[in-house]
Amino acid sequence: MENNNWETEKKQVIDILSKYVDFTVVPCGKNARTILDVEKRDPMYGGSGVVYMLSLFEKGELVNNRIGTYMVLLNKGDQAGFHEHDSRKEQEIYVIVSGEGKYEEKIGTEGTPRTLNLKKGNVTTTHGEYYHAITNTSDEPLIIFVVTTYQPQ
């Protein structure tokens, strides 16, 4: 029964988000498709609320990229908590597709956070010893397209 509840929740999340974004993916040389998988993180990196990750690409489909996905903070106050990418030798790009959020970044775990208010169209990057976090600050879903790349060797 639990699996049926998760399938229902995934469908509800996609139905809500489809009002804001068309999730059609057209990979080079392949047929158009849509979301491959939905993951629920409750909490994500110690943040508050729930964050959904909507996978668009198969493993290994993007060269030098670990992730090409939508990160969704459905409700006001939902947060992906502070985390870093340096230990995994990654860099990360956030593209705000819909909604508004409070983005914070800091150097190391003890640094003083720099806070930015983000809206549709804004782009952020992080790398090295920076930690970052994001919180949905509006009544509509915060939808972010995330690309996580491996740092050059």
Buried (B, 14 or more C-beta within 10 A) or exposed (E): EEEEEEEEBBEEBBEEBEEBBEBEBEBEEEEEBEBBEBEEBEBBBEBBBBBBBBBBBEEEBBEEBBBBBBBBBBBBEBBBBBBBBBEEEBBBBBBBBBBBBBBBBBBEEEEEBEEEEBEEEBEBEBBEBBBBBBBBBBEBBBBBBBBBBBEEE
